[in-house]
């Protein structure tokens, strides 16, 4: 590998808007504020994962194929 082409990794403290804080090594260094993390994102928490049926497609399907 070529010498002196790789960035330096510094200890970085990440602060989320939800209040979670964690430390990692990054090329940024210092402190960084993020808007969303794995503790508050709906994909990881499971919040808000409801079946949204605004067009009534499920009822339409059941009616068409006579499924209870």
CHARMM internal coordinates of N, CA and C (Angstrom, degrees):
IC EDIT
DIST 1 N 1 CA 1.4484
DIST 1 CA 1 C 1.5250
ANGL 1 N 1 CA 1 C 109.36
DIST 1 C 2 N 1.3090
ANGL 1 CA 1 C 2 N 114.21
DIHE 1 N 1 CA 1 C 2 N 152.27
DIST 2 N 2 CA 1.4556
ANGL 1 C 2 N 2 CA 119.39
DIHE 1 CA 1 C 2 N 2 CA 179.32
DIST 2 CA 2 C 1.5252
ANGL 2 N 2 CA 2 C 109.92
DIHE 1 C 2 N 2 CA 2 C -75.03
DIST 2 C 3 N 1.3026
ANGL 2 CA 2 C 3 N 117.87
DIHE 2 N 2 CA 2 C 3 N 137.91
DIST 3 N 3 CA 1.4728
ANGL 2 C 3 N 3 CA 119.91
DIHE 2 CA 2 C 3 N 3 CA 178.30
DIST 3 CA 3 C 1.5375
ANGL 3 N 3 CA 3 C 110.99
DIHE 2 C 3 N 3 CA 3 C -77.62
DIST 3 C 4 N 1.3286
ANGL 3 CA 3 C 4 N 115.54
DIHE 3 N 3 CA 3 C 4 N 152.92
DIST 4 N 4 CA 1.4687
ANGL 3 C 4 N 4 CA 124.35
DIHE 3 CA 3 C 4 N 4 CA 172.78
DIST 4 CA 4 C 1.5258
ANGL 4 N 4 CA 4 C 114.67
DIHE 3 C 4 N 4 CA 4 C 63.18
DIST 4 C 5 N 1.3354
ANGL 4 CA 4 C 5 N 119.41
DIHE 4 N 4 CA 4 C 5 N 27.77
DIST 5 N 5 CA 1.4537
ANGL 4 C 5 N 5 CA 120.15
DIHE 4 CA 4 C 5 N 5 CA 175.79
DIST 5 CA 5 C 1.5275
ANGL 5 N 5 CA 5 C 112.05
DIHE 4 C 5 N 5 CA 5 C -112.27
DIST 5 C 6 N 1.3127
ANGL 5 CA 5 C 6 N 118.00
DIHE 5 N 5 CA 5 C 6 N -11.32
DIST 6 N 6 CA 1.4521
ANGL 5 C 6 N 6 CA 121.80
DIHE 5 CA 5 C 6 N 6 CA -177.48
DIST 6 CA 6 C 1.5274
ANGL 6 N 6 CA 6 C 110.34
DIHE 5 C 6 N 6 CA 6 C -90.18
DIST 6 C 7 N 1.3437
ANGL 6 CA 6 C 7 N 117.46
DIHE 6 N 6 CA 6 C 7 N 139.58
DIST 7 N 7 CA 1.4634
ANGL 6 C 7 N 7 CA 119.92
DIHE 6 CA 6 C 7 N 7 CA 179.84
DIST 7 CA 7 C 1.5233
ANGL 7 N 7 CA 7 C 111.13
DIHE 6 C 7 N 7 CA 7 C -72.05
DIST 7 C 8 N 1.3142
ANGL 7 CA 7 C 8 N 115.30
DIHE 7 N 7 CA 7 C 8 N 157.94
DIST 8 N 8 CA 1.4593
ANGL 7 C 8 N 8 CA 120.55
DIHE 7 CA 7 C 8 N 8 CA 178.27
DIST 8 CA 8 C 1.5272
ANGL 8 N 8 CA 8 C 109.33
DIHE 7 C 8 N 8 CA 8 C -85.29
DIST 8 C 9 N 1.3197
ANGL 8 CA 8 C 9 N 116.30
DIHE 8 N 8 CA 8 C 9 N 138.87
DIST 9 N 9 CA 1.4524
ANGL 8 C 9 N 9 CA 121.67
DIHE 8 CA 8 C 9 N 9 CA 176.84
DIST 9 CA 9 C 1.5123
ANGL 9 N 9 CA 9 C 108.99
DIHE 8 C 9 N 9 CA 9 C -96.72
DIST 9 C 10 N 1.3258
ANGL 9 CA 9 C 10 N 115.60
DIHE 9 N 9 CA 9 C 10 N 129.95
DIST 10 N 10 CA 1.4580
ANGL 9 C 10 N 10 CA 121.95
DIHE 9 CA 9 C 10 N 10 CA -179.60
DIST 10 CA 10 C 1.5166
ANGL 10 N 10 CA 10 C 109.20
DIHE 9 C 10 N 10 CA 10 C -119.84
DIST 10 C 11 N 1.3317
ANGL 10 CA 10 C 11 N 116.44
DIHE 10 N 10 CA 10 C 11 N 156.85
DIST 11 N 11 CA 1.4596
ANGL 10 C 11 N 11 CA 120.24
DIHE 10 CA 10 C 11 N 11 CA 176.30
DIST 11 CA 11 C 1.5228
ANGL 11 N 11 CA 11 C 108.10
DIHE 10 C 11 N 11 CA 11 C -71.27
DIST 11 C 12 N 1.3378
ANGL 11 CA 11 C 12 N 114.77
DIHE 11 N 11 CA 11 C 12 N 128.22
DIST 12 N 12 CA 1.4608
ANGL 11 C 12 N 12 CA 121.42
DIHE 11 CA 11 C 12 N 12 CA -177.40
DIST 12 CA 12 C 1.5166
ANGL 12 N 12 CA 12 C 108.85
DIHE 11 C 12 N 12 CA 12 C -125.75
DIST 12 C 13 N 1.3166
ANGL 12 CA 12 C 13 N 116.43
DIHE 12 N 12 CA 12 C 13 N 137.34
DIST 13 N 13 CA 1.4491
ANGL 12 C 13 N 13 CA 122.32
DIHE 12 CA 12 C 13 N 13 CA 175.52
DIST 13 CA 13 C 1.5161
ANGL 13 N 13 CA 13 C 107.57
DIHE 12 C 13 N 13 CA 13 C -104.87
DIST 13 C 14 N 1.3419
ANGL 13 CA 13 C 14 N 116.31
DIHE 13 N 13 CA 13 C 14 N 122.27
DIST 14 N 14 CA 1.4512
ANGL 13 C 14 N 14 CA 122.02
DIHE 13 CA 13 C 14 N 14 CA 179.23
DIST 14 CA 14 C 1.5197
ANGL 14 N 14 CA 14 C 108.77
DIHE 13 C 14 N 14 CA 14 C -101.82
DIST 14 C 15 N 1.3355
ANGL 14 CA 14 C 15 N 117.23
DIHE 14 N 14 CA 14 C 15 N 130.59
DIST 15 N 15 CA 1.4586
ANGL 14 C 15 N 15 CA 123.50
DIHE 14 CA 14 C 15 N 15 CA 178.88
DIST 15 CA 15 C 1.5219
ANGL 15 N 15 CA 15 C 108.00
DIHE 14 C 15 N 15 CA 15 C -118.69
DIST 15 C 16 N 1.3300
ANGL 15 CA 15 C 16 N 115.79
DIHE 15 N 15 CA 15 C 16 N 123.42
DIST 16 N 16 CA 1.4656
ANGL 15 C 16 N 16 CA 120.77
DIHE 15 CA 15 C 16 N 16 CA 178.97
DIST 16 CA 16 C 1.5272
ANGL 16 N 16 CA 16 C 109.23
DIHE 15 C 16 N 16 CA 16 C -91.28
DIST 16 C 17 N 1.3138
ANGL 16 CA 16 C 17 N 116.31
DIHE 16 N 16 CA 16 C 17 N 159.45
DIST 17 N 17 CA 1.4580
ANGL 16 C 17 N 17 CA 121.41
DIHE 16 CA 16 C 17 N 17 CA 177.50
DIST 17 CA 17 C 1.5292
ANGL 17 N 17 CA 17 C 111.65
DIHE 16 C 17 N 17 CA 17 C -65.67
DIST 17 C 18 N 1.3479
ANGL 17 CA 17 C 18 N 117.61
DIHE 17 N 17 CA 17 C 18 N -24.48
DIST 18 N 18 CA 1.4650
ANGL 17 C 18 N 18 CA 120.56
DIHE 17 CA 17 C 18 N 18 CA 179.81
DIST 18 CA 18 C 1.5279
ANGL 18 N 18 CA 18 C 112.02
DIHE 17 C 18 N 18 CA 18 C -80.22
DIST 18 C 19 N 1.3269
ANGL 18 CA 18 C 19 N 117.73
DIHE 18 N 18 CA 18 C 19 N -8.29
DIST 19 N 19 CA 1.4507
ANGL 18 C 19 N 19 CA 121.05
DIHE 18 CA 18 C 19 N 19 CA 177.60
DIST 19 CA 19 C 1.5203
ANGL 19 N 19 CA 19 C 114.54
DIHE 18 C 19 N 19 CA 19 C 107.85
DIST 19 C 20 N 1.3106
ANGL 19 CA 19 C 20 N 117.82
DIHE 19 N 19 CA 19 C 20 N -5.88
DIST 20 N 20 CA 1.4514
ANGL 19 C 20 N 20 CA 121.87
DIHE 19 CA 19 C 20 N 20 CA 179.73
DIST 20 CA 20 C 1.5286
ANGL 20 N 20 CA 20 C 109.82
DIHE 19 C 20 N 20 CA 20 C -75.17
DIST 20 C 21 N 1.3128
ANGL 20 CA 20 C 21 N 115.92
DIHE 20 N 20 CA 20 C 21 N 139.01
DIST 21 N 21 CA 1.4589
ANGL 20 C 21 N 21 CA 121.70
DIHE 20 CA 20 C 21 N 21 CA 178.66
DIST 21 CA 21 C 1.5122
ANGL 21 N 21 CA 21 C 108.74
DIHE 20 C 21 N 21 CA 21 C -129.64
DIST 21 C 22 N 1.3320
ANGL 21 CA 21 C 22 N 116.71
DIHE 21 N 21 CA 21 C 22 N 137.13
DIST 22 N 22 CA 1.4512
ANGL 21 C 22 N 22 CA 120.78
DIHE 21 CA 21 C 22 N 22 CA 174.75
DIST 22 CA 22 C 1.5116
ANGL 22 N 22 CA 22 C 109.41
DIHE 21 C 22 N 22 CA 22 C -146.37
DIST 22 C 23 N 1.3150
ANGL 22 CA 22 C 23 N 114.66
DIHE 22 N 22 CA 22 C 23 N 157.45
DIST 23 N 23 CA 1.4621
ANGL 22 C 23 N 23 CA 121.33
DIHE 22 CA 22 C 23 N 23 CA -178.62
DIST 23 CA 23 C 1.5204
ANGL 23 N 23 CA 23 C 109.36
DIHE 22 C 23 N 23 CA 23 C -112.70
DIST 23 C 24 N 1.3189
ANGL 23 CA 23 C 24 N 115.33
DIHE 23 N 23 CA 23 C 24 N 141.62
DIST 24 N 24 CA 1.4538
ANGL 23 C 24 N 24 CA 121.66
DIHE 23 CA 23 C 24 N 24 CA 178.57
DIST 24 CA 24 C 1.5179
ANGL 24 N 24 CA 24 C 108.17
DIHE 23 C 24 N 24 CA 24 C -152.40
DIST 24 C 25 N 1.3025
ANGL 24 CA 24 C 25 N 114.89
DIHE 24 N 24 CA 24 C 25 N 170.52
DIST 25 N 25 CA 1.4520
ANGL 24 C 25 N 25 CA 119.15
DIHE 24 CA 24 C 25 N 25 CA 174.95
DIST 25 CA 25 C 1.5164
ANGL 25 N 25 CA 25 C 108.54
DIHE 24 C 25 N 25 CA 25 C -98.31
DIST 25 C 26 N 1.3231
ANGL 25 CA 25 C 26 N 116.12
DIHE 25 N 25 CA 25 C 26 N 133.51
DIST 26 N 26 CA 1.4514
ANGL 25 C 26 N 26 CA 121.17
DIHE 25 CA 25 C 26 N 26 CA -176.62
DIST 26 CA 26 C 1.5195
ANGL 26 N 26 CA 26 C 109.00
DIHE 25 C 26 N 26 CA 26 C -150.60
DIST 26 C 27 N 1.3082
ANGL 26 CA 26 C 27 N 115.99
DIHE 26 N 26 CA 26 C 27 N 163.36
DIST 27 N 27 CA 1.4619
ANGL 26 C 27 N 27 CA 119.84
DIHE 26 CA 26 C 27 N 27 CA 176.17
DIST 27 CA 27 C 1.5191
ANGL 27 N 27 CA 27 C 111.15
DIHE 26 C 27 N 27 CA 27 C -77.70
DIST 27 C 28 N 1.3359
ANGL 27 CA 27 C 28 N 117.39
DIHE 27 N 27 CA 27 C 28 N -11.45
DIST 28 N 28 CA 1.4643
ANGL 27 C 28 N 28 CA 121.62
DIHE 27 CA 27 C 28 N 28 CA -179.34
DIST 28 CA 28 C 1.5215
ANGL 28 N 28 CA 28 C 110.44
DIHE 27 C 28 N 28 CA 28 C -72.07
DIST 28 C 29 N 1.3285
ANGL 28 CA 28 C 29 N 116.83
DIHE 28 N 28 CA 28 C 29 N -53.80
DIST 29 N 29 CA 1.4554
ANGL 28 C 29 N 29 CA 121.79
DIHE 28 CA 28 C 29 N 29 CA -178.19
DIST 29 CA 29 C 1.5229
ANGL 29 N 29 CA 29 C 111.36
DIHE 28 C 29 N 29 CA 29 C 76.54
DIST 29 C 30 N 1.3220
ANGL 29 CA 29 C 30 N 116.66
DIHE 29 N 29 CA 29 C 30 N 158.43
DIST 30 N 30 CA 1.4590
ANGL 29 C 30 N 30 CA 121.61
DIHE 29 CA 29 C 30 N 30 CA 178.29
DIST 30 CA 30 C 1.5064
ANGL 30 N 30 CA 30 C 112.91
DIHE 29 C 30 N 30 CA 30 C 77.04
DIST 30 C 31 N 1.3530
ANGL 30 CA 30 C 31 N 116.48
DIHE 30 N 30 CA 30 C 31 N -138.64
DIST 31 N 31 CA 1.4589
ANGL 30 C 31 N 31 CA 122.15
DIHE 30 CA 30 C 31 N 31 CA 179.40
DIST 31 CA 31 C 1.5144
ANGL 31 N 31 CA 31 C 109.97
DIHE 30 C 31 N 31 CA 31 C -116.82
DIST 31 C 32 N 1.3276
ANGL 31 CA 31 C 32 N 115.47
DIHE 31 N 31 CA 31 C 32 N 143.25
DIST 32 N 32 CA 1.4542
ANGL 31 C 32 N 32 CA 121.63
DIHE 31 CA 31 C 32 N 32 CA 179.56
DIST 32 CA 32 C 1.5170
ANGL 32 N 32 CA 32 C 107.89
DIHE 31 C 32 N 32 CA 32 C -135.88
DIST 32 C 33 N 1.3335
ANGL 32 CA 32 C 33 N 117.47
DIHE 32 N 32 CA 32 C 33 N 134.47
DIST 33 N 33 CA 1.4565
ANGL 32 C 33 N 33 CA 122.44
DIHE 32 CA 32 C 33 N 33 CA 177.85
DIST 33 CA 33 C 1.5175
ANGL 33 N 33 CA 33 C 108.68
DIHE 32 C 33 N 33 CA 33 C -103.55
DIST 33 C 34 N 1.3439
ANGL 33 CA 33 C 34 N 115.78
DIHE 33 N 33 CA 33 C 34 N 130.78
DIST 34 N 34 CA 1.4599
ANGL 33 C 34 N 34 CA 121.22
DIHE 33 CA 33 C 34 N 34 CA 178.56
DIST 34 CA 34 C 1.5309
ANGL 34 N 34 CA 34 C 108.32
DIHE 33 C 34 N 34 CA 34 C -118.08
DIST 34 C 35 N 1.3261
ANGL 34 CA 34 C 35 N 116.37
DIHE 34 N 34 CA 34 C 35 N 154.79
DIST 35 N 35 CA 1.4564
ANGL 34 C 35 N 35 CA 120.72
DIHE 34 CA 34 C 35 N 35 CA -177.01
DIST 35 CA 35 C 1.5222
ANGL 35 N 35 CA 35 C 112.78
DIHE 34 C 35 N 35 CA 35 C -82.39
DIST 35 C 36 N 1.3311
ANGL 35 CA 35 C 36 N 117.26
DIHE 35 N 35 CA 35 C 36 N -32.44
DIST 36 N 36 CA 1.4603
ANGL 35 C 36 N 36 CA 120.24
DIHE 35 CA 35 C 36 N 36 CA -174.09
DIST 36 CA 36 C 1.5274
ANGL 36 N 36 CA 36 C 109.17
DIHE 35 C 36 N 36 CA 36 C -146.14
DIST 36 C 37 N 1.3359
ANGL 36 CA 36 C 37 N 116.36
DIHE 36 N 36 CA 36 C 37 N 145.48
DIST 37 N 37 CA 1.4650
ANGL 36 C 37 N 37 CA 120.91
DIHE 36 CA 36 C 37 N 37 CA -179.38
DIST 37 CA 37 C 1.5228
ANGL 37 N 37 CA 37 C 109.12
DIHE 36 C 37 N 37 CA 37 C -136.36
DIST 37 C 38 N 1.3035
ANGL 37 CA 37 C 38 N 116.77
DIHE 37 N 37 CA 37 C 38 N -176.85
DIST 38 N 38 CA 1.4656
ANGL 37 C 38 N 38 CA 120.54
DIHE 37 CA 37 C 38 N 38 CA -178.40
DIST 38 CA 38 C 1.5314
ANGL 38 N 38 CA 38 C 112.17
DIHE 37 C 38 N 38 CA 38 C -70.62
DIST 38 C 39 N 1.3159
ANGL 38 CA 38 C 39 N 118.72
DIHE 38 N 38 CA 38 C 39 N -16.05
DIST 39 N 39 CA 1.4662
ANGL 38 C 39 N 39 CA 120.67
DIHE 38 CA 38 C 39 N 39 CA 178.51
DIST 39 CA 39 C 1.5239
ANGL 39 N 39 CA 39 C 112.52
DIHE 38 C 39 N 39 CA 39 C -81.63
DIST 39 C 40 N 1.3330
ANGL 39 CA 39 C 40 N 117.66
DIHE 39 N 39 CA 39 C 40 N -23.09
DIST 40 N 40 CA 1.4579
ANGL 39 C 40 N 40 CA 119.30
DIHE 39 CA 39 C 40 N 40 CA -176.97
DIST 40 CA 40 C 1.5280
ANGL 40 N 40 CA 40 C 113.36
DIHE 39 C 40 N 40 CA 40 C -121.37
DIST 40 C 41 N 1.3215
ANGL 40 CA 40 C 41 N 118.71
DIHE 40 N 40 CA 40 C 41 N -3.62
DIST 41 N 41 CA 1.4576
ANGL 40 C 41 N 41 CA 120.80
DIHE 40 CA 40 C 41 N 41 CA 179.69
DIST 41 CA 41 C 1.5286
ANGL 41 N 41 CA 41 C 109.86
DIHE 40 C 41 N 41 CA 41 C -76.97
DIST 41 C 42 N 1.3433
ANGL 41 CA 41 C 42 N 118.24
DIHE 41 N 41 CA 41 C 42 N 133.78
DIST 42 N 42 CA 1.4657
ANGL 41 C 42 N 42 CA 120.72
DIHE 41 CA 41 C 42 N 42 CA -177.29
DIST 42 CA 42 C 1.5269
ANGL 42 N 42 CA 42 C 114.45
DIHE 41 C 42 N 42 CA 42 C -59.67
DIST 42 C 43 N 1.3123
ANGL 42 CA 42 C 43 N 118.89
DIHE 42 N 42 CA 42 C 43 N -28.17
DIST 43 N 43 CA 1.4593
ANGL 42 C 43 N 43 CA 120.81
DIHE 42 CA 42 C 43 N 43 CA 179.38
DIST 43 CA 43 C 1.5198
ANGL 43 N 43 CA 43 C 110.86
DIHE 42 C 43 N 43 CA 43 C -62.91
DIST 43 C 44 N 1.3301
ANGL 43 CA 43 C 44 N 117.50
DIHE 43 N 43 CA 43 C 44 N -40.21
DIST 44 N 44 CA 1.4563
ANGL 43 C 44 N 44 CA 121.42
DIHE 43 CA 43 C 44 N 44 CA -177.77
DIST 44 CA 44 C 1.5251
ANGL 44 N 44 CA 44 C 112.55
DIHE 43 C 44 N 44 CA 44 C -86.37
DIST 44 C 45 N 1.3349
ANGL 44 CA 44 C 45 N 117.81
DIHE 44 N 44 CA 44 C 45 N -30.74
DIST 45 N 45 CA 1.4556
ANGL 44 C 45 N 45 CA 120.29
DIHE 44 CA 44 C 45 N 45 CA -176.46
DIST 45 CA 45 C 1.5187
ANGL 45 N 45 CA 45 C 112.69
DIHE 44 C 45 N 45 CA 45 C -87.33
DIST 45 C 46 N 1.3260
ANGL 45 CA 45 C 46 N 117.86
DIHE 45 N 45 CA 45 C 46 N -22.47
DIST 46 N 46 CA 1.4542
ANGL 45 C 46 N 46 CA 121.47
DIHE 45 CA 45 C 46 N 46 CA -179.09
DIST 46 CA 46 C 1.5148
ANGL 46 N 46 CA 46 C 113.18
DIHE 45 C 46 N 46 CA 46 C 84.94
DIST 46 C 47 N 1.3198
ANGL 46 CA 46 C 47 N 117.43
DIHE 46 N 46 CA 46 C 47 N 0.71
DIST 47 N 47 CA 1.4650
ANGL 46 C 47 N 47 CA 120.94
DIHE 46 CA 46 C 47 N 47 CA 179.77
DIST 47 CA 47 C 1.5208
ANGL 47 N 47 CA 47 C 110.02
DIHE 46 C 47 N 47 CA 47 C -75.26
DIST 47 C 48 N 1.2853
ANGL 47 CA 47 C 48 N 115.11
DIHE 47 N 47 CA 47 C 48 N 138.79
DIST 48 N 48 CA 1.4549
ANGL 47 C 48 N 48 CA 119.85
DIHE 47 CA 47 C 48 N 48 CA 175.03
DIST 48 CA 48 C 1.5123
ANGL 48 N 48 CA 48 C 114.64
DIHE 47 C 48 N 48 CA 48 C 78.78
DIST 48 C 49 N 1.3122
ANGL 48 CA 48 C 49 N 118.61
DIHE 48 N 48 CA 48 C 49 N 14.27
DIST 49 N 49 CA 1.4557
ANGL 48 C 49 N 49 CA 120.57
DIHE 48 CA 48 C 49 N 49 CA 179.42
DIST 49 CA 49 C 1.5268
ANGL 49 N 49 CA 49 C 109.16
DIHE 48 C 49 N 49 CA 49 C -95.66
DIST 49 C 50 N 1.2966
ANGL 49 CA 49 C 50 N 115.84
DIHE 49 N 49 CA 49 C 50 N 65.31
DIST 50 N 50 CA 1.4532
ANGL 49 C 50 N 50 CA 121.79
DIHE 49 CA 49 C 50 N 50 CA 178.68
DIST 50 CA 50 C 1.5167
ANGL 50 N 50 CA 50 C 108.73
DIHE 49 C 50 N 50 CA 50 C -102.12
DIST 50 C 51 N 1.3032
ANGL 50 CA 50 C 51 N 115.82
DIHE 50 N 50 CA 50 C 51 N 153.45
DIST 51 N 51 CA 1.4503
ANGL 50 C 51 N 51 CA 120.37
DIHE 50 CA 50 C 51 N 51 CA 177.23
DIST 51 CA 51 C 1.5227
ANGL 51 N 51 CA 51 C 107.98
DIHE 50 C 51 N 51 CA 51 C -78.71
DIST 51 C 52 N 1.3152
ANGL 51 CA 51 C 52 N 116.09
DIHE 51 N 51 CA 51 C 52 N 115.31
DIST 52 N 52 CA 1.4516
ANGL 51 C 52 N 52 CA 121.28
DIHE 51 CA 51 C 52 N 52 CA -179.71
DIST 52 CA 52 C 1.5222
ANGL 52 N 52 CA 52 C 107.42
DIHE 51 C 52 N 52 CA 52 C -97.86
DIST 52 C 53 N 1.3220
ANGL 52 CA 52 C 53 N 115.61
DIHE 52 N 52 CA 52 C 53 N 117.26
DIST 53 N 53 CA 1.4547
ANGL 52 C 53 N 53 CA 121.20
DIHE 52 CA 52 C 53 N 53 CA -178.01
DIST 53 CA 53 C 1.5227
ANGL 53 N 53 CA 53 C 107.96
DIHE 52 C 53 N 53 CA 53 C -123.30
DIST 53 C 54 N 1.3045
ANGL 53 CA 53 C 54 N 116.34
DIHE 53 N 53 CA 53 C 54 N 76.94
DIST 54 N 54 CA 1.4557
ANGL 53 C 54 N 54 CA 119.80
DIHE 53 CA 53 C 54 N 54 CA -175.98
DIST 54 CA 54 C 1.5179
ANGL 54 N 54 CA 54 C 112.48
DIHE 53 C 54 N 54 CA 54 C -78.10
DIST 54 C 55 N 1.3182
ANGL 54 CA 54 C 55 N 118.40
DIHE 54 N 54 CA 54 C 55 N -25.32
DIST 55 N 55 CA 1.4556
ANGL 54 C 55 N 55 CA 120.64
DIHE 54 CA 54 C 55 N 55 CA -176.86
DIST 55 CA 55 C 1.5212
ANGL 55 N 55 CA 55 C 112.41
DIHE 54 C 55 N 55 CA 55 C -94.47
DIST 55 C 56 N 1.3317
ANGL 55 CA 55 C 56 N 118.94
DIHE 55 N 55 CA 55 C 56 N -1.89
DIST 56 N 56 CA 1.4530
ANGL 55 C 56 N 56 CA 121.60
DIHE 55 CA 55 C 56 N 56 CA -179.66
DIST 56 CA 56 C 1.5170
ANGL 56 N 56 CA 56 C 112.53
DIHE 55 C 56 N 56 CA 56 C 72.07
DIST 56 C 57 N 1.3003
ANGL 56 CA 56 C 57 N 117.50
DIHE 56 N 56 CA 56 C 57 N 31.05
DIST 57 N 57 CA 1.4608
ANGL 56 C 57 N 57 CA 121.66
DIHE 56 CA 56 C 57 N 57 CA -175.82
DIST 57 CA 57 C 1.5178
ANGL 57 N 57 CA 57 C 112.76
DIHE 56 C 57 N 57 CA 57 C -67.58
DIST 57 C 58 N 1.3210
ANGL 57 CA 57 C 58 N 116.57
DIHE 57 N 57 CA 57 C 58 N -36.01
DIST 58 N 58 CA 1.4623
ANGL 57 C 58 N 58 CA 119.39
DIHE 57 CA 57 C 58 N 58 CA -179.17
DIST 58 CA 58 C 1.5221
ANGL 58 N 58 CA 58 C 110.05
DIHE 57 C 58 N 58 CA 58 C -67.10
DIST 58 C 59 N 1.3472
ANGL 58 CA 58 C 59 N 117.09
DIHE 58 N 58 CA 58 C 59 N -45.06
DIST 59 N 59 CA 1.4584
ANGL 58 C 59 N 59 CA 120.45
DIHE 58 CA 58 C 59 N 59 CA 178.47
DIST 59 CA 59 C 1.5281
ANGL 59 N 59 CA 59 C 110.62
DIHE 58 C 59 N 59 CA 59 C -63.61
DIST 59 C 60 N 1.3210
ANGL 59 CA 59 C 60 N 116.44
DIHE 59 N 59 CA 59 C 60 N -38.63
DIST 60 N 60 CA 1.4585
ANGL 59 C 60 N 60 CA 121.39
DIHE 59 CA 59 C 60 N 60 CA 178.34
DIST 60 CA 60 C 1.5316
ANGL 60 N 60 CA 60 C 110.84
DIHE 59 C 60 N 60 CA 60 C -61.87
DIST 60 C 61 N 1.3235
ANGL 60 CA 60 C 61 N 116.44
DIHE 60 N 60 CA 60 C 61 N -42.11
DIST 61 N 61 CA 1.4590
ANGL 60 C 61 N 61 CA 121.90
DIHE 60 CA 60 C 61 N 61 CA 179.17
DIST 61 CA 61 C 1.5284
ANGL 61 N 61 CA 61 C 110.61
DIHE 60 C 61 N 61 CA 61 C -64.35
DIST 61 C 62 N 1.3392
ANGL 61 CA 61 C 62 N 116.01
DIHE 61 N 61 CA 61 C 62 N -46.53
DIST 62 N 62 CA 1.4636
ANGL 61 C 62 N 62 CA 120.81
DIHE 61 CA 61 C 62 N 62 CA -179.85
DIST 62 CA 62 C 1.5312
ANGL 62 N 62 CA 62 C 110.93
DIHE 61 C 62 N 62 CA 62 C -62.80
DIST 62 C 63 N 1.3289
ANGL 62 CA 62 C 63 N 116.81
DIHE 62 N 62 CA 62 C 63 N -39.92
DIST 63 N 63 CA 1.4531
ANGL 62 C 63 N 63 CA 121.23
DIHE 62 CA 62 C 63 N 63 CA 179.93
DIST 63 CA 63 C 1.5316
ANGL 63 N 63 CA 63 C 110.85
DIHE 62 C 63 N 63 CA 63 C -66.34
DIST 63 C 64 N 1.3177
ANGL 63 CA 63 C 64 N 115.56
DIHE 63 N 63 CA 63 C 64 N -41.82
DIST 64 N 64 CA 1.4653
ANGL 63 C 64 N 64 CA 120.45
DIHE 63 CA 63 C 64 N 64 CA -178.10
DIST 64 CA 64 C 1.5308
ANGL 64 N 64 CA 64 C 112.00
DIHE 63 C 64 N 64 CA 64 C -66.21
DIST 64 C 65 N 1.3189
ANGL 64 CA 64 C 65 N 116.62
DIHE 64 N 64 CA 64 C 65 N -41.37
DIST 65 N 65 CA 1.4636
ANGL 64 C 65 N 65 CA 120.14
DIHE 64 CA 64 C 65 N 65 CA -175.11
DIST 65 CA 65 C 1.5218
ANGL 65 N 65 CA 65 C 112.98
DIHE 64 C 65 N 65 CA 65 C -105.25
DIST 65 C 66 N 1.3386
ANGL 65 CA 65 C 66 N 117.66
DIHE 65 N 65 CA 65 C 66 N 10.51
DIST 66 N 66 CA 1.4635
ANGL 65 C 66 N 66 CA 123.79
DIHE 65 CA 65 C 66 N 66 CA 176.64
DIST 66 CA 66 C 1.5261
ANGL 66 N 66 CA 66 C 112.58
DIHE 65 C 66 N 66 CA 66 C 53.46
DIST 66 C 67 N 1.2948
ANGL 66 CA 66 C 67 N 115.92
DIHE 66 N 66 CA 66 C 67 N 49.93
DIST 67 N 67 CA 1.4706
ANGL 66 C 67 N 67 CA 120.54
DIHE 66 CA 66 C 67 N 67 CA 177.70
DIST 67 CA 67 C 1.5207
ANGL 67 N 67 CA 67 C 108.67
DIHE 66 C 67 N 67 CA 67 C -105.71
DIST 67 C 68 N 1.2927
ANGL 67 CA 67 C 68 N 115.67
DIHE 67 N 67 CA 67 C 68 N 135.80
DIST 68 N 68 CA 1.4656
ANGL 67 C 68 N 68 CA 119.41
DIHE 67 CA 67 C 68 N 68 CA -177.46
DIST 68 CA 68 C 1.5023
ANGL 68 N 68 CA 68 C 111.23
DIHE 67 C 68 N 68 CA 68 C -88.84
END
COOR INIT
IC SEED 1 N 1 CA 1 C
IC BUILD
